[in-house]
Amino acid sequence: MYWLEQSQVEILMNKLAESYELFGPRRDEVSGEVIFDRLGNPRQLDLSAPIPYNPPKYILFPHYEEILKYRYDRKTKKVALERINHLKPKALVGLRACDLNGLMCLDRFFLGQEFVDEVYLEHRKKLFLISNTCVRPFPQCFCVCTDSGPAAREGFDLDLTRVGERYLVEVGSKKGQKMVEELGLKEAGAEAAGLKKKVVDESVSSFDALALENKAWISRATNRLTTGFIKPEVWEYIGQQCFECGACSFVCPTCSCFNVEDVNRLDGTTDRVRTWDSCSFEGYTKMAGDHNPRKPVEDRRNKRFFCKLSYSQSKKYLRPGCVGCGRCARVCPGDIGLPNVVTYIRREITGE
Amino acid sequence: MSYYRGVCNFCGTGCGHLLQVEEGRVRGVYPLPGHPLSQGRLCVRGWHIHELLQTEERITSAFIRENGQLRQVSLNEALDFVAKKLQRLSGEEIAFLASPRASNEDNYLFGKFARAVMKSNNLSLASDAGQEESARVLLEGCGWPAATGSLSRLKQADFILVAGGDLTKQNPIVASEIHRARRAGAFVATISPRKTQMARLSRLHLRPAPGSMSLVVEALARIIYEQKKYNLEYLTERTENHQAYLSHLESLNLEEILALTGVALEALTELAGKLSAAKLAYVFYPTGVQSLDRRTMAALFNLMLMTGKLGQGEGGIIPVTGISNLLGSYDMGLSPTFLPGYLEASDENNCRKLETLWETKISRTPGRSVSASLAENKSLRALMVVDHDEEIIRQVNRIKELELVVYFGAYQNAFARLANVIIPRPSYAEADGTYTNFERRVQLNRQKVKPLAEVQPLWKILSSLARALGHDWQYESAEQVMAEISRVVPQYAALTYEKLESSLGLKWPVDEIHPEGTDYLLPEQKKAKFRFVLEEKTLSQPTIIREPEADFPFKLTVGRSNYFWHQNSVMKRTFIPKREYNALLLLYPKGFVEISAEDASRLKLREKQPVRVISPSAEITLAARISPDVLPGQLYIPYFVEEMIPEFLLRQVAELEKSEEYFLPVRLEKVG
């Protein structure tokens, strides 16, 4: 491991800016809230800011993205395809462990199955990832229940852990190693691993006192969801509170559902557009001939939590589909963010 | 790719959002955390506004119609053409149809153009549905035309009553706030004939027969009166006419009301008890897309006044506007009867004051709304329209007869087919402007994307036209227009872009006494006493209820579903909300009528079976949809298939769409 002094953060950012567009947590000047955004100025980076309101998902899997362009010639009946390839390399600095884990879930969906999603791959292979250990949890966090924090274990190029006034830097890739060497960072010596472990252990033990918004009894909920022993009334109670806005899917670092539309442009070409979608929408599961296997809202809700927590889904991600960031609880107009649903399931089990 | 702070432009909630802009295009949207009302939430519409903002179905240049064909022209040519036509028109010969989605700056100058340049008082919004009535009831009762309370302490409320509509569909984030308050312990009750999601999320749901909601509210007051759970001392000290109101309550026959409304006495008594015991109480009702009638609004106001819940803090009456800038549009005086700032146009002093500020004469001829002008004014020759939806369908033939129809719009629209001149407008993300939500919160929305060269903000276009007509309008920015608004509209007296820039909106009145805005109706602001809103009608026995006629035993009401929102001209340019709307449309391509399981089994109707709905004047065939949401004896048609309007609802629609207090007596016949 290496040491990065506070004063070297800017040098690191400037170095990255030579090859990458910079993204990271910044504060909105009026609301004071934290957004994971493009950094026009590297100084906007705020590594001590709380977990951003938005996950970095949109950088690899945009809200709205042209994935293909084509022109159909009516006379010759031929289609000319055009690949859209304008992606710039990007550096994501200050990723929280939950969000890095979310990104790895997306990798397994888009890259780890029978078909590789080439558009996602284009985004993915041009990234430089720097994670940032949460030395203390934020009120909404429950990553300790989902095994996705407070420190990242894998997937980063560089990982930062704040120790006192400086950062311990762990290298996770060749790209990362090269960067460390180019910057000439000081080696941290043998005691580094122990220092980092101490910081992470302290963070874990402060969840009880600081992460008060959400408690999630994930292992029992996983058991129940997998075996299907949850009464329909619980799902109905949850369904009644669903406003069908799709927000839980849109803010989830691991949700990967999308919709595809062809949009005719004025110049005669057609863009094939991919947009975010959500299993909470009725139209999402509707099939030809009016059939809808998940018509009632509670069936659609049920599906989402099955996707996040059941054992069979977790096998695909090699981890639970929930990374414990607590965003779904904050954006939900009802009161059915994942931690609350786990609470409803727990109440059913314990009869509280 | 960066996120920029802004205000959602769909409904009157005015949620804060972040628009993601990349290379001059809006590519995504995210809720703005920390917004005082929406607090990082958006509804299904708000989550897809970027799809609308990217549509190719824009109006990108000006057009003039010649021999029936539209010819693309430069903006200057179009403006010269319009100015020459306008020079030859008198105020009586022209009417102005404004948009409740346009900014305060655009709307203010549109109203000023009508009154000061064209000397016309024929000025109104397209969709009003109860907003003007609501403002009048509140002005009469407490001298304050909008939300008397503030949602800042909603979570501490112990009593919340939601009357009519379905806020979970019309203003989902307001409904979400109410739901959160309920989870925090508030008693939430809904009064609506249909079982809506709002009703499902309430502790108590009263389901009065259509047309009887005002009676239910008066019955509540009567019960409180009988139980003497009101403070006579407070009423004597704070109100002008409590005796008239109390004697009206005395005259009510509770038993008769219960029979007419079909509501149980126990439920009413429980609700009355909760209200009179409440320390912090709120009443919500919708306006704009669907609303209540004047009588029900007055009854709700009187109930809150009688129980001492007004002018006592954050609680109060909250009319919830269904369209983004509906309240701001009235603030700017887009009405034949209100000048800017809710000053009565019929008052000579108000007219003189405005003439001094505007340094020009205005007409004293009373104006008409645009629909009244089209229907009654034979001398009408011209119409100027901003971003209109497609509900003008009722008067298509009259509009076709007009010599000049100028359409200012951002999106391609059926109205453009009726226009002689089309002038492009920027989308709301392409211009600076302020929008006023139902809370009275004025929010600044900055330009995030540059429009095409030929697309100019409405205030700029109107300034050019005014100059061509001999008026010295020299506005150089939306900010300069706001500077003038602050001199003309008393509620906006101390508002500046500078203040708005560094805040997430300020609630009017923003004036010398309250430079940072006003959270709720303050007793000191209201020097005069409150008044109960009484009318001749209110003093006598109820007359609004019509007994079902023997030939037409069902009471039919119409409403709007989640995704079919505001005539759908906006939703159909998105992907996901459009798909969700189409899901319903594909199931019921010709629309449906909801019927209770009891009535369906009595009439031997199966799901999706075609059925003729027959009113005294028209009929339509729709699919039956058996629903647990309607009571026996009632029918409900969601208003989502455009053809239903001319085919069936045409004659009744004006009243039906305004208020769920109106219903149509119909009968059903099986087809085949």
Contacts between the chains, C-beta under 8 A, distances in Angstrom:
chain1	res1	chain2	res2	distance
A	21	B	1	7.8
A	28	B	5	6.4
A	28	B	32	7.6
A	28	B	34	7.3
A	30	B	5	6.7
A	30	B	501	8.0
A	30	B	502	6.4
A	30	B	503	7.1
A	30	B	504	6.3
A	31	B	5	7.3
A	31	B	16	7.5
A	31	B	32	6.3
A	31	B	33	6.6
A	31	B	34	3.5
A	31	B	35	6.8
A	31	B	504	6.2
A	32	B	34	6.3
A	33	B	32	7.4
A	33	B	33	4.0
A	33	B	34	4.2
A	33	B	40	7.9
A	34	B	33	7.9
A	35	B	3	5.6
A	35	B	18	6.7
A	35	B	30	7.7
A	37	B	2	5.8
A	37	B	3	5.1
A	38	B	1	5.1
A	38	B	2	4.7
A	40	B	2	6.9
A	53	B	30	7.4
A	53	B	31	7.6
A	53	B	33	4.2
A	53	B	40	6.2
A	54	B	3	7.9
A	54	B	30	5.2
A	58	B	20	7.2
A	58	B	28	6.1
A	58	B	30	8.0
A	59	B	1	7.8
A	62	B	27	6.5
A	62	B	28	6.5
A	63	B	20	6.7
A	63	B	27	6.5
A	63	B	28	3.2
A	63	B	29	7.0
A	63	B	50	6.6
A	64	B	27	5.3
A	64	B	28	5.8
A	64	B	50	6.0
A	64	B	51	6.9
A	64	B	54	6.8
A	65	B	27	7.9
A	240	B	197	7.5
A	240	B	200	5.3
A	240	B	201	6.9
A	241	B	179	7.0
A	241	B	201	7.0
A	243	B	43	6.6
A	243	B	44	7.7
A	243	B	168	6.2
A	243	B	172	5.2
A	243	B	175	7.4
A	243	B	176	6.6
A	243	B	197	7.8
A	244	B	44	6.1
A	244	B	562	7.2
A	245	B	41	7.8
A	245	B	42	6.6
A	245	B	43	4.9
A	245	B	44	4.7
A	245	B	46	7.9
A	245	B	47	6.1
A	245	B	172	6.7
A	246	B	44	6.0
A	246	B	47	5.7
A	246	B	576	7.3
A	247	B	31	7.3
A	247	B	41	6.8
A	247	B	42	6.5
A	247	B	47	6.4
A	250	B	47	6.2
A	259	B	575	6.2
A	259	B	576	6.4
A	259	B	579	7.4
A	261	B	575	4.9
A	263	B	56	7.0
A	264	B	56	7.1
A	265	B	56	6.0
A	266	B	56	5.6
A	273	B	575	7.7
A	275	B	51	7.1
A	275	B	575	5.8
A	275	B	576	7.0
A	277	B	576	6.6
A	281	B	44	7.7
A	281	B	576	6.7
A	281	B	579	7.5
A	281	B	580	5.6
A	282	B	580	6.2
A	282	B	583	5.2
A	283	B	576	7.6
A	283	B	579	4.2
A	283	B	580	4.7
A	283	B	582	7.0
A	283	B	583	4.1
A	286	B	583	5.3
A	286	B	586	7.9
A	290	B	586	7.2
A	290	B	587	5.8
A	330	B	33	7.5
A	330	B	40	5.6
A	331	B	31	6.1
A	331	B	40	5.8
A	331	B	41	5.6
A	331	B	42	7.7
A	332	B	41	7.4
A	333	B	41	5.2
A	333	B	43	6.9
A	333	B	172	5.7
A	333	B	173	6.1
A	333	B	175	7.2
A	333	B	176	3.4
A	333	B	179	7.2
A	334	B	176	7.1
A	334	B	179	6.5
A	335	B	179	6.9
A	335	B	180	7.2
A	335	B	183	5.6
